[in-house]
């Protein structure tokens, strides 16, 4: 047998050849008809991702043309008895909304290669009276829990009482889990419900040894129905690295006071949650290993920034006061304490609502912060009561040489900024955004300012501005000059939202 003929019968060589055709659906479709061996190897690529999602997902290497309509294709194959042959090749399976109305069709189908599972059961649309409505049906998802599963995201109205026990038994290597369970009536539509959705969850969290990333949203008529026992199980898990939960209630957090610092959240380095000021006071002593903190602040806030400053390991901090139901202050001394204690910050976002104000946040305070944050790469400061100017931008340019994104509530004169700083003020800056009214340029030399900005920020790709005043009648000319100065690179210039 010749070498070329041997290629047609050796699965390793066939797989290697087809690997280079993985992004060529036409060639794969032709090769699948060659013989049984080539058909099976082609199916590994063509059926690796099975989804109705319009977007190309994270795990997908093949182009969108290879997507098979789950509703039609899987149902037809199940009825013909050929689905199991294809199901053994599926590694990433995604059902969106009610694409499959009867999942019992696949009750006897196994997915031995399944690694990623995404089931989004809810479909939200607008009725004629402009009210949102949710249509959903309950179904059993146990059949999709397979031994090789690494990632699981499920958004349903209910799960059976054996779900978490089965998940622990069948999926010992699961690393990422996202659960969203919404129960109860929504508007005039009734959602089918079964049992309390948290049955078995504490036991699962205590026993799961490979779980690294977990996201839990369990609601009943817009009220969380999970217990402090569940939260404590999350805190005591020795393996969870990333945690995303809804509102952390103070009665849950009060249970942490019985534990010594360092005994909870041992490997957790990322937390995303909604929390109140008192709750953060109780949580902070237990999360000294956290490097990525994303908080939506609930209720009035007076000293929260000072509490965050007690977590020196932070490299990424996002604070949103959008959920506040009361007024609050961001004190200058707390901002300085944060910069001094968390000098390793690479990302700092602080956004307030109309009730959250900074107490006379000035350029001098920002200059002090910038000196303490040499590693800063992404800064966003949007607080009422600040009186920042181009000097604040200058401080970040001089002290934070790695800065790639800068968004601030500031009144900026770019001509004065460029006159005050060195030629290469922002060597790696890609995004620049100011929210308040700014003096863009001098009418006497608009083109010169644009060229100098090109020298100061050669990598700038997004330039956002807030322009609602007729005094910026020279901005159109400045915008044209910006585009000309940055050619042939593409730069986006558009108004910002205040």
NUMAR-553816 format. One record per residue (C-alpha): residue number from 1; y, z, x. Coordinates in steps of 0.001 Angstrom, whole numbers, padded with zeros to 6 digits. Example, Ala and Ser with C-alpha at 12.3 -4.5 7.8 and 13.67 -1.06 7.14 Angstrom:
2
- 1,-004500,007800,012300
- 2,-001060,007140,013670
// end
This chain:
498
- 1,000000,000000,000000
- 2,003379,-000972,001411
- 3,006147,001534,002034
- 4,008221,000099,-000803
- 5,005261,000430,-003181
- 6,004686,004041,-002150
- 7,008229,004791,-003182
- 8,007349,003995,-006775
- 9,004582,006621,-006956
- 10,005946,009565,-004933
- 11,007936,011886,-007180
- 12,009936,013381,-004277
- 13,011237,009977,-003208
- 14,011897,008879,-006782
- 15,013882,012073,-007429
- 16,015906,011456,-004265
- 17,016721,007901,-005287
- 18,017724,008890,-008802
- 19,019910,011701,-007463
- 20,022324,009079,-006169
- 21,022323,007424,-009613
- 22,023027,010651,-011517
- 23,026524,009466,-012491
- 24,025368,005965,-013477
- 25,023972,006149,-017036
- 26,023239,002425,-017253
- 27,021022,002496,-014183
- 28,019242,005648,-015355
- 29,018630,004068,-018763
- 30,017041,001067,-017049
- 31,014930,003171,-014665
- 32,013555,005368,-017459
- 33,011630,002337,-018768
- 34,009939,001564,-015450
- 35,006850,003799,-015701
- 36,005773,007318,-016642
- 37,006766,008847,-013302
- 38,010216,007293,-013262
- 39,010696,008128,-016935
- 40,010132,011821,-016306
- 41,012396,011930,-013267
- 42,015173,010082,-015124
- 43,014886,012497,-018044
- 44,015714,015370,-015679
- 45,019171,013889,-015210
- 46,019758,012397,-018646
- 47,018710,015557,-020511
- 48,019937,018197,-018090
- 49,022998,018815,-020297
- 50,022629,018701,-024064
- 51,025862,019407,-025913
- 52,028164,018312,-028710
- 53,031173,019642,-026829
- 54,033779,016902,-026277
- 55,034916,018367,-022963
- 56,032969,018099,-019724
- 57,031632,021573,-019093
- 58,031555,023482,-015847
- 59,027903,022811,-015100
- 60,028017,019118,-015960
- 61,027744,016481,-013266
- 62,027061,013510,-015518
- 63,029834,011584,-017307
- 64,030632,012106,-021012
- 65,028700,008940,-021955
- 66,025457,010817,-021331
- 67,026145,013428,-024012
- 68,023575,013259,-026783
- 69,024723,014252,-030294
- 70,022794,017470,-030827
- 71,022854,017305,-034614
- 72,021326,013851,-034881
- 73,019315,013425,-031703
- 74,017552,016807,-031566
- 75,016783,016835,-035276
- 76,015332,013325,-035142
- 77,013183,014166,-032123
- 78,011962,017373,-033763
- 79,010889,015478,-036875
- 80,009043,012885,-034795
- 81,007284,015550,-032736
- 82,008736,014305,-029423
- 83,011383,016996,-028888
- 84,009233,019265,-026729
- 85,008831,016523,-024105
- 86,012609,016267,-023728
- 87,013293,019996,-024215
- 88,011473,020879,-021010
- 89,014218,019122,-019021
- 90,017241,020707,-020741
- 91,019048,023121,-018404
- 92,022353,023497,-020273
- 93,022339,023681,-024082
- 94,025423,024001,-026254
- 95,025770,024144,-030048
- 96,029289,024186,-031463
- 97,030176,025386,-034969
- 98,027561,024392,-037550
- 99,026225,021285,-035811
- 100,022715,022535,-036537
- 101,022441,023917,-040054
- 102,018746,024785,-039808
- 103,017750,026234,-036427
- 104,014274,026981,-037748
- 105,013527,023317,-036993
- 106,013274,024327,-033337
- 107,011333,027551,-033915
- 108,008269,026262,-032052
- 109,010198,024451,-029321
- 110,010474,026054,-025895
- 111,013153,025292,-023302
- 112,011471,026379,-020042
- 113,014242,025038,-017775
- 114,017167,026444,-019799
- 115,019767,028163,-017599
- 116,022932,028009,-019714
- 117,023164,028695,-023451
- 118,026290,028407,-025588
- 119,026193,028983,-029357
- 120,029554,028920,-031126
- 121,028880,029349,-034816
- 122,032384,029645,-036201
- 123,034462,026790,-037496
- 124,038124,027588,-038241
- 125,040217,025229,-040320
- 126,043347,025370,-042470
- 127,043173,025285,-046238
- 128,045837,023592,-048319
- 129,047630,026918,-048731
- 130,047958,027108,-044901
- 131,045607,030068,-044644
- 132,042869,030058,-042038
- 133,039297,030125,-043268
- 134,036024,030636,-041461
- 135,032787,029024,-042543
- 136,029683,030404,-040902
- 137,025978,030847,-041447
- 138,023647,033340,-039857
- 139,020671,032160,-037841
- 140,018102,033523,-035450
- 141,018912,032805,-031790
- 142,015840,034484,-030284
- 143,014079,031143,-029803
- 144,016704,030095,-027242
- 145,016243,033138,-024991
- 146,014275,031752,-022055
- 147,013115,033329,-018748
- 148,015359,031203,-016501
- 149,018535,031889,-018502
- 150,021469,032851,-016265
- 151,024461,032360,-018593
- 152,024594,033146,-022310
- 153,027584,032884,-024648
- 154,027039,033554,-028346
- 155,029649,033686,-031127
- 156,027997,034459,-034465
- 157,028411,036602,-037571
- 158,025301,038681,-036892
- 159,022235,038999,-034717
- 160,018865,040464,-035587
- 161,017945,044028,-034691
- 162,015622,042821,-031906
- 163,018189,040653,-030157
- 164,019100,042918,-027229
- 165,015530,044150,-026751
- 166,014326,040542,-026661
- 167,017164,039553,-024351
- 168,016117,042264,-021892
- 169,012453,041319,-022095
- 170,012735,037524,-021909
- 171,015803,037075,-019700
- 172,015424,039476,-016761
- 173,017655,037340,-014513
- 174,020628,036967,-016892
- 175,023874,037284,-014915
- 176,026631,036409,-017413
- 177,026698,037487,-021052
- 178,029376,036786,-023651
- 179,028882,038184,-027153
- 180,031336,037748,-030034
- 181,030142,039092,-033377
- 182,032463,038930,-036371
- 183,031350,040434,-039658
- 184,032750,040866,-043141
- 185,034883,038797,-045525
- 186,037633,036566,-044212
- 187,040107,035387,-046835
- 188,038121,034181,-049842
- 189,035045,033177,-047822
- 190,032173,035603,-047420
- 191,030381,035696,-044103
- 192,026673,036410,-044230
- 193,025925,039724,-042547
- 194,022779,041602,-041744
- 195,022651,044812,-039722
- 196,024978,046665,-037396
- 197,025353,044206,-034494
- 198,025378,046886,-031787
- 199,021784,048002,-032377
- 200,020078,048152,-028985
- 201,023207,047299,-027007
- 202,023568,050652,-025169
- 203,019910,050550,-024132
- 204,020289,046978,-022915
- 205,023362,047822,-020837
- 206,021580,050751,-019236
- 207,018528,048678,-018254
- 208,020050,045278,-017342
- 209,019784,045106,-013553
- 210,021027,041549,-012900
- 211,023987,041485,-015300
- 212,027192,040862,-013356
- 213,029648,039462,-015904
- 214,029949,040662,-019500
- 215,032371,039890,-022315
- 216,032029,041811,-025576
- 217,033979,041225,-028793
- 218,032368,042859,-031820
- 219,034497,043061,-034962
- 220,034170,043955,-038634
- 221,037136,042940,-040773
- 222,039369,042973,-037675
- 223,038203,046463,-036626
- 224,035916,047094,-033685
- 225,032639,048678,-034745
- 226,031107,049403,-031405
- 227,030883,052989,-030272
- 228,031871,055167,-027339
- 229,028183,055129,-026401
- 230,028430,051391,-025738
- 231,031562,051824,-023636
- 232,029987,054628,-021606
- 233,026921,052457,-020978
- 234,029244,049751,-019627
- 235,030939,052254,-017345
- 236,027630,053614,-016025
- 237,026047,050220,-015342
- 238,025638,049907,-011565
- 239,025657,046121,-011423
- 240,028457,044796,-013668
- 241,031165,043130,-011585
- 242,033346,041569,-014293
- 243,034154,043238,-017619
- 244,036093,041819,-020586
- 245,036399,043936,-023720
- 246,038843,044278,-026648
- 247,040963,047352,-027254
- 248,039838,050290,-025114
- 249,040259,053207,-027494
- 250,041493,056537,-026193
- 251,038545,058459,-027673
- 252,036188,056249,-025632
- 253,038222,056746,-022472
- 254,038414,060494,-022972
- 255,034646,060644,-022398
- 256,035235,059465,-018820
- 257,036918,062753,-017959
- 258,033485,064403,-017714
- 259,032620,062193,-014709
- 260,033849,062394,-011152
- 261,035833,059462,-009726
- 262,033549,056996,-008002
- 263,030577,057514,-010314
- 264,031602,054914,-012910
- 265,032368,051180,-012633
- 266,030747,051251,-009178
- 267,030681,047495,-008574
- 268,033234,046373,-011140
- 269,036010,044437,-009431
- 270,037494,042603,-012455
- 271,038595,044136,-015773
- 272,040320,042389,-018676
- 273,041203,044516,-021705
- 274,043830,045748,-024140
- 275,044812,049333,-023472
- 276,047496,051904,-024181
- 277,049476,053906,-021671
- 278,047531,057136,-022229
- 279,044253,055240,-022014
- 280,045164,053754,-018647
- 281,045969,057230,-017348
- 282,042351,058209,-018069
- 283,040854,054948,-016783
- 284,042772,054566,-013500
- 285,040938,057292,-011490
- 286,037621,055481,-012076
- 287,038564,051912,-011119
- 288,039742,052224,-007524
- 289,037437,049339,-006552
- 290,039001,046900,-009014
- 291,040817,043996,-007360
- 292,041571,041894,-010476
- 293,043211,043654,-013428
- 294,044323,041840,-016591
- 295,045832,044126,-019236
- 296,047467,043593,-022596
- 297,049523,046733,-023095
- 298,049353,048351,-026528
- 299,051985,050704,-027911
- 300,055110,052095,-026246
- 301,055159,052085,-022459
- 302,057321,054191,-020176
- 303,055244,054925,-017068
- 304,052393,052428,-017153
- 305,053572,050558,-014061
- 306,053446,053771,-012047
- 307,049852,054353,-013164
- 308,048837,050862,-012082
- 309,050360,051593,-008678
- 310,047621,054213,-008118
- 311,045024,051410,-007758
- 312,045649,050281,-004153
- 313,042782,047771,-004028
- 314,044493,045316,-006408
- 315,044919,041725,-005277
- 316,045568,040274,-008754
- 317,047537,041962,-011547
- 318,048471,040574,-014953
- 319,050411,042754,-017394
- 320,051329,041451,-020837
- 321,053375,043579,-023197
- 322,052972,041111,-026075
- 323,050815,043541,-028031
- 324,053290,046404,-027924
- 325,054174,048007,-031230
- 326,057016,049999,-029753
- 327,059754,049855,-027165
- 328,059176,050386,-023483
- 329,060793,050345,-020090
- 330,059826,048928,-016730
- 331,061519,051159,-014172
- 332,062708,049873,-010826
- 333,061130,052774,-008956
- 334,057754,051952,-010510
- 335,058045,048315,-009457
- 336,058822,049377,-005896
- 337,055951,051878,-005930
- 338,053618,049122,-007111
- 339,054694,046809,-004276
- 340,054387,049548,-001649
- 341,050988,050866,-002750
- 342,049442,047472,-003583
- 343,050659,045448,-000618
- 344,047583,043211,-000801
- 345,048646,041607,-004089
- 346,048228,037829,-004108
- 347,049017,037396,-007823
- 348,051523,039394,-009857
- 349,052362,038508,-013471
- 350,054530,040794,-015596
- 351,055571,039492,-019006
- 352,057352,041544,-021640
- 353,058209,040968,-025265
- 354,061594,041421,-026929
- 355,061105,045212,-027026
- 356,060194,045672,-023362
- 357,063100,045749,-020947
- 358,063617,046247,-017259
- 359,066209,048818,-016300
- 360,068733,046694,-014440
- 361,066223,044723,-012386
- 362,068372,043325,-009579
- 363,068006,041034,-006596
- 364,067932,044076,-004297
- 365,064839,045470,-006021
- 366,063092,042092,-005879
- 367,064008,041787,-002209
- 368,062357,045154,-001532
- 369,059251,044074,-003440
- 370,059031,040753,-001585
- 371,059158,042525,001790
- 372,056133,044611,000788
- 373,054078,041657,-000505
- 374,053576,039185,002365
- 375,050298,037863,000875
- 376,051824,036980,-002500
- 377,050875,033496,-003713
- 378,051702,033617,-007440
- 379,054595,035559,-008998
- 380,055785,035704,-012605
- 381,058535,038084,-013728
- 382,059765,037720,-017281
- 383,061542,040860,-018461
- 384,064619,041421,-020582
- 385,067467,043262,-018926
- 386,066978,041650,-015523
- 387,069982,040236,-013721
- 388,068247,038081,-011142
- 389,069880,035156,-009370
- 390,068941,032649,-006697
- 391,068857,035539,-004213
- 392,065620,036745,-005782
- 393,064066,033322,-005170
- 394,065422,033410,-001640
- 395,063713,036755,-000992
- 396,060345,035428,-002076
- 397,060825,032279,000002
- 398,061685,034220,003166
- 399,059052,036964,002857
- 400,056158,035352,000958
- 401,055357,032245,002970
- 402,052105,031624,001073
- 403,053878,031400,-002283
- 404,052505,028546,-004422
- 405,053834,029419,-007899
- 406,057072,031149,-008856
- 407,058160,031781,-012464
- 408,061100,034075,-013108
- 409,063762,035044,-015602
- 410,066666,034196,-013363
- 411,070051,032480,-013377
- 412,069754,030155,-010412
- 413,072141,027893,-008554
- 414,069859,025636,-006538
- 415,072757,024457,-004406
- 416,073551,028031,-003362
- 417,069838,028715,-002856
- 418,069421,025812,-000463
- 419,072618,026700,001379
- 420,071371,030228,002033
- 421,067813,029533,003173
- 422,066091,027615,005957
- 423,065094,023992,005592
- 424,061435,024858,004914
- 425,062126,027691,002481
- 426,059010,027071,000323
- 427,056448,025356,002583
- 428,053527,025488,000105
- 429,055293,025974,-003261
- 430,053793,023821,-006029
- 431,055270,025289,-009255
- 432,058836,026499,-009804
- 433,060057,027735,-013168
- 434,063171,029572,-014290
- 435,063694,030785,-017834
- 436,067393,031537,-018181
- 437,070301,029184,-017833
- 438,070871,028000,-014318
- 439,073399,025959,-012415
- 440,071166,023076,-011386
- 441,073425,021293,-008967
- 442,076976,020426,-008151
- 443,078292,017271,-009867
- 444,079857,016343,-006545
- 445,076547,015986,-004687
- 446,073556,015773,-007055
- 447,071501,013456,-004870
- 448,071994,015597,-001759
- 449,070694,018670,-003562
- 450,067576,016820,-004692
- 451,066823,015605,-001167
- 452,067304,019078,000273
- 453,064970,020518,-002376
- 454,062410,017964,-001244
- 455,062734,019321,002293
- 456,062625,022960,001186
- 457,059588,022511,-001107
- 458,057699,019384,000009
- 459,054581,020197,-002070
- 460,056419,020891,-005352
- 461,054581,019317,-008295
- 462,055892,021172,-011387
- 463,059581,021920,-011839
- 464,060253,023691,-015141
- 465,063674,024598,-016445
- 466,065200,026112,-019567
- 467,068024,023905,-020762
- 468,069615,024453,-024174
- 469,073253,024103,-023265
- 470,075485,021043,-023117
- 471,076924,022208,-019778
- 472,073881,020660,-018118
- 473,075086,017143,-018817
- 474,074518,016308,-015145
- 475,070848,017272,-015301
- 476,069587,013819,-016286
- 477,071029,012408,-013099
- 478,069608,015305,-011095
- 479,066189,014751,-012684
- 480,066226,011088,-011673
- 481,067172,012091,-008152
- 482,064325,014618,-008044
- 483,061819,011951,-008991
- 484,063252,009599,-006400
- 485,063252,012273,-003691
- 486,059604,013208,-004300
- 487,058259,009673,-004527
- 488,055560,008530,-004105
- 489,054224,011978,-005080
- 490,054051,012738,-008790
- 491,056233,015612,-009957
- 492,056436,017008,-013481
- 493,059853,018045,-014749
- 494,060125,019503,-018228
- 495,061868,022254,-020188
- 496,060360,025711,-020065
- 497,059888,027990,-023061
- 498,062087,031003,-022814
// end
